[in-house]
Amino acid sequence: MRLWLGVVGVAASLLLLAPAEAASGRLLATGGATSIEGAAGGGLVPWAVISGYTEDDQFGGTVTLSRAQVDDYRLDVTAAAFSYGNRFEFSVAQQMFTLENLGAELRQQVIGAKYKVAGDLIYGNIPQISVGGMYKRNTRYDLPQAVGSERDSDWEAYVAVSRAWLAGPFDRTWLANATIRSTRANQTGLLGYGGDLNDSHELQLEAALGMFLHRSLAVGVEYRQKPDNLSFAREQDWMSAFVAWFPSKHVALVGAYVDLGEIAGARNQTGYYLSLQASF
């Protein structure tokens, strides 16, 4: 944990040393927020957007703290992302999942990369299309192994498509995203990967839709489909309704109501999600 905090600290220091590198040409909020796995997007889903506000040959990035609290569980995430030229993104995240009803916790590290292959979020005839990958490692594996998980680490790959309309319905700016992910993660990997019901990667759909009430304030919904690999407890899809505020290009604050369904046998897990992001 100390090593991981050190990585995040170095990331923040490097970003603070070069604020002049950040781009000023991209529109507010076009870098999105930070997902629970560190990639730019919404809270639950990685979008095709690239973190920060970089353009051309500029460097930038983000540092983010997030928390999701539901009835019986709490997820805390520390993440950092680096971007180059609105084309490439590299991210790291540390997740700590507290099982408050059992007095136990699970931990996972996520390393991700994303590359914009075509299109643009706002302009042109082609929406922004990005491909990404994640390597995840569960660092507290006793409980996942006990419930039938096959492995403590794995890779995931995804394709994301995002598009924004500046003059959409009701004369508002709208944004839509669709992501297809190849995964065999149990509860996003917090309960390991694969199980007695399935041990192969499956394609899962993830989506988001948002509307800007103001140039700096957006509301929307996200949906994340998840595989069901373990027979000891069914796994359900995740949903959220969010409010995102971008007071400047350096700060983003996201709040959401989340419905995570059944987790490890505990039903109706609903609650809140909060995330604070600094961009440089």
Secondary structure per residue as TSV (DSSP state, phi and psi in degrees):
chain	resnum	aa	ss	phi	psi
A	1	M	-	360.0	-40.4
A	2	R	H	-61.2	-42.5
A	3	L	H	-61.2	-43.0
A	4	W	H	-66.0	-41.9
A	5	L	H	-64.1	-33.5
A	6	G	H	-64.6	-39.9
A	7	V	H	-61.0	-46.0
A	8	V	H	-64.3	-39.4
A	9	G	H	-63.2	-43.7
A	10	V	H	-62.4	-41.1
A	11	A	H	-58.5	-47.6
A	12	A	H	-62.6	-40.7
A	13	S	H	-63.4	-44.1
A	14	L	H	-63.6	-40.1
A	15	L	H	-66.3	-40.2
A	16	L	H	-68.1	-27.1
A	17	L	H	-72.9	-17.3
A	18	A	-	-133.6	54.8
A	19	P	G	-64.8	-24.2
A	20	A	G	-69.0	-16.2
A	21	E	G	-73.0	-21.4
A	22	A	S	-66.4	142.2
A	23	A	-	-76.2	151.4
A	24	S	S	-115.0	-5.1
A	25	G	S	-85.0	-28.6
A	26	R	S	-72.0	146.7
A	27	L	-	-68.7	152.7
A	28	L	T	-55.1	136.2
A	29	A	T	78.4	0.3
A	30	T	T	-74.0	-8.4
A	31	G	T	-89.8	-4.2
A	32	G	-	69.0	-166.1
A	33	A	E	-106.2	-157.5
A	34	T	E	-121.8	128.4
A	35	S	-	-75.8	169.0
A	36	I	T	-65.4	-12.3
A	37	E	T	-104.1	6.1
A	38	G	S	98.8	-18.8
A	39	A	S	-79.0	151.8
A	40	A	E	-66.8	140.9
A	41	G	E	159.6	-133.6
A	42	G	S	-99.9	-162.0
A	43	G	S	-75.4	-39.7
A	44	L	S	-98.7	-22.4
A	45	V	S	-129.1	132.6
A	46	P	B	-74.4	132.8
A	47	W	-	-101.2	176.9
A	48	A	S	-75.4	-12.2
A	49	V	-	-66.9	155.5
A	50	I	-	-103.6	136.6
A	51	S	S	-60.2	152.1
A	52	G	T	76.6	-158.4
A	53	Y	T	-132.8	31.9
A	54	T	-	-73.1	151.5
A	55	E	-	-138.1	158.4
A	56	D	T	49.8	-118.1
A	57	D	T	-103.6	28.0
A	58	Q	-	-90.6	153.5
A	59	F	E	-110.7	148.6
A	60	G	E	-166.2	-164.6
A	61	G	E	165.1	-167.7
A	62	T	E	-143.7	156.3
A	63	V	E	-129.7	133.4
A	64	T	E	-138.9	140.8
A	65	L	E	-119.4	131.7
A	66	S	E	-137.3	152.6
A	67	R	E	-143.8	134.8
A	68	A	E	-118.8	125.8
A	69	Q	E	-122.8	117.9
A	70	V	E	-119.8	-172.9
A	71	D	S	-55.2	-46.5
A	72	D	S	-118.3	-0.7
A	73	Y	E	-140.2	158.3
A	74	R	E	-138.4	134.1
A	75	L	E	-117.3	122.5
A	76	D	E	-113.8	132.9
A	77	V	E	-130.4	131.3
A	78	T	E	-114.7	127.8
A	79	A	E	-142.3	153.6
A	80	A	E	-141.6	145.0
A	81	A	E	-137.2	143.5
A	82	F	E	-115.7	142.6
A	83	S	E	-132.3	155.1
A	84	Y	E	-137.4	121.8
A	85	G	T	59.5	27.7
A	86	N	T	51.2	33.6
A	87	R	T	-130.7	-39.1
A	88	F	E	-130.1	143.3
A	89	E	E	-136.4	136.9
A	90	F	E	-125.5	132.7
A	91	S	E	-136.0	153.1
A	92	V	E	-134.9	146.3
A	93	A	E	-148.1	144.5
A	94	Q	E	-117.6	121.9
A	95	Q	E	-110.4	135.8
A	96	M	E	-125.8	117.1
A	97	F	E	-110.1	112.5
A	98	T	E	-97.6	123.7
A	99	L	E	-92.0	89.9
A	100	E	T	-66.4	-27.4
A	101	N	T	-77.5	-16.9
A	102	L	T	-112.1	-11.2
A	103	G	T	68.4	32.1
A	104	A	E	-127.1	170.9
A	105	E	E	-146.3	152.3
A	106	L	E	-118.5	149.7
A	107	R	E	-134.2	144.3
A	108	Q	E	-144.0	141.7
A	109	Q	E	-110.0	139.3
A	110	V	E	-129.8	128.2
A	111	I	E	-117.7	127.3
A	112	G	E	-132.9	158.2
A	113	A	E	-143.3	145.1
A	114	K	E	-140.3	143.1
A	115	Y	E	-136.0	127.4
A	116	K	E	-79.5	120.2
A	117	V	E	-100.6	-23.4
A	118	A	E	-165.5	160.5
A	119	G	-	76.9	-173.0
A	120	D	-	-146.2	148.1
A	121	L	S	-62.4	-35.6
A	122	I	S	-117.6	-44.5
A	123	Y	S	-101.6	159.0
A	124	G	S	83.8	179.5
A	125	N	S	-91.2	-11.6
A	126	I	S	-111.4	128.4
A	127	P	-	-66.4	164.8
A	128	Q	E	-71.5	127.9
A	129	I	E	-122.2	125.8
A	130	S	E	-131.4	149.7
A	131	V	E	-114.8	145.2
A	132	G	E	-145.8	164.8
A	133	G	E	-146.3	153.6
A	134	M	E	-137.0	140.6
A	135	Y	E	-112.8	125.0
A	136	K	E	-119.7	141.6
A	137	R	E	-136.3	121.0
A	138	N	E	-83.8	117.5
A	139	T	S	-96.3	-0.6
A	140	R	-	-132.9	91.2
A	141	Y	-	-102.4	-3.5
A	142	D	H	-58.8	-48.5
A	143	L	H	-68.0	-48.0
A	144	P	H	-56.8	-40.1
A	145	Q	H	-65.3	-37.7
A	146	A	H	-66.2	-29.5
A	147	V	T	-93.1	4.7
A	148	G	T	111.8	7.3
A	149	S	-	-63.5	144.5
A	150	E	S	-89.9	-23.7
A	151	R	B	-157.4	157.6
A	152	D	S	-97.0	-4.2
A	153	S	E	-149.6	158.4
A	154	D	E	-171.0	170.9
A	155	W	E	-111.2	156.1
A	156	E	E	-135.4	150.1
A	157	A	E	-132.1	149.7
A	158	Y	E	-149.9	157.9
A	159	V	E	-122.4	129.4
A	160	A	E	-123.6	141.4
A	161	V	E	-126.9	123.7
A	162	S	E	-128.2	145.3
A	163	R	E	-148.1	138.7
A	164	A	E	-118.5	143.5
A	165	W	E	-120.0	116.6
A	166	L	T	-72.6	-25.9
A	167	A	T	-129.9	68.3
A	168	G	-	-88.6	-162.3
A	169	P	G	-54.1	145.7
A	170	F	G	61.6	20.3
A	171	D	G	58.6	38.4
A	172	R	-	-117.3	159.1
A	173	T	E	-82.3	131.4
A	174	W	E	-120.9	151.6
A	175	L	E	-135.9	135.9
A	176	A	E	-129.4	145.8
A	177	N	E	-141.2	141.5
A	178	A	E	-132.3	132.7
A	179	T	E	-128.9	135.2
A	180	I	E	-112.2	122.6
A	181	R	E	-118.5	137.2
A	182	S	E	-97.0	118.2
A	183	T	E	-155.2	157.7
A	184	R	-	-134.8	28.2
A	185	A	B	-75.2	141.2
A	186	N	S	-96.4	119.0
A	187	Q	G	50.1	53.6
A	188	T	G	61.6	14.3
A	189	G	G	105.4	-10.3
A	190	L	T	-65.9	-23.8
A	191	L	T	-110.2	32.0
A	192	G	-	79.7	-160.4
A	193	Y	B	-137.8	132.4
A	194	G	-	72.6	165.1
A	195	G	-	-170.0	-168.1
A	196	D	S	-71.7	-21.8
A	197	L	S	-87.4	-29.2
A	198	N	-	-161.8	138.0
A	199	D	-	-132.8	29.7
A	200	S	S	-122.9	153.5
A	201	H	-	-66.2	138.4
A	202	E	E	-126.7	152.9
A	203	L	E	-85.5	129.6
A	204	Q	E	-124.4	143.0
A	205	L	E	-94.5	137.1
A	206	E	E	-133.7	144.1
A	207	A	E	-149.9	159.3
A	208	A	E	-149.6	148.3
A	209	L	E	-143.4	128.2
A	210	G	E	-136.2	154.1
A	211	M	E	-132.4	135.2
A	212	F	E	-89.3	119.1
A	213	L	E	-76.9	-25.5
A	214	H	E	-151.5	163.5
A	215	R	T	-58.9	-20.6
A	216	S	T	-113.3	1.6
A	217	L	E	-132.3	123.0
A	218	A	E	-127.4	149.8
A	219	V	E	-126.2	153.0
A	220	G	E	-178.2	-173.0
A	221	V	E	-135.1	153.3
A	222	E	E	-133.5	152.6
A	223	Y	E	-138.6	136.7
A	224	R	E	-135.0	112.7
A	225	Q	-	-77.9	144.2
A	226	K	-	-136.7	146.1
A	227	P	-	-72.1	165.1
A	228	D	-	-127.3	88.5
A	229	N	-	-101.6	-17.5
A	230	L	-	-112.4	132.3
A	231	S	T	-79.9	-17.5
A	232	F	T	-69.9	-25.1
A	233	A	S	-159.6	136.4
A	234	R	-	-73.3	151.9
A	235	E	-	-114.1	132.2
A	236	Q	-	-114.5	160.1
A	237	D	-	-69.6	158.3
A	238	W	E	-107.7	147.9
A	239	M	E	-141.6	154.3
A	240	S	E	-150.0	155.4
A	241	A	E	-123.1	121.4
A	242	F	E	-122.3	159.3
A	243	V	E	-125.7	126.9
A	244	A	E	-122.1	129.2
A	245	W	E	-118.1	128.6
A	246	F	E	-120.5	81.9
A	247	P	E	-64.5	-24.6
A	248	S	E	-158.7	177.9
A	249	K	T	-74.4	-4.4
A	250	H	T	-100.7	-12.5
A	251	V	E	-138.6	139.6
A	252	A	E	-140.1	137.0
A	253	L	E	-127.4	127.6
A	254	V	E	-122.7	132.7
A	255	G	E	-126.4	144.9
A	256	A	E	-152.1	152.2
A	257	Y	E	-93.5	128.2
A	258	V	E	-119.2	141.5
A	259	D	E	-122.5	105.0
A	260	L	-	-101.4	6.2
A	261	G	-	64.2	-139.1
A	262	E	-	-92.7	130.1
A	263	I	B	-127.0	117.8
A	264	A	T	51.2	41.2
A	265	G	T	90.0	-13.6
A	266	A	B	-90.2	117.9
A	267	R	-	-87.3	161.9
A	268	N	-	53.5	53.9
A	269	Q	-	-85.4	98.4
A	270	T	E	-122.1	157.2
A	271	G	E	172.5	-146.1
A	272	Y	E	-123.2	161.2
A	273	Y	E	-133.8	133.6
A	274	L	E	-131.5	140.1
A	275	S	E	-145.4	133.8
A	276	L	E	-119.7	122.1
A	277	Q	E	-121.6	134.9
A	278	A	E	-112.3	130.3
A	279	S	E	-114.2	146.3
A	280	F	-	-137.2	360.0
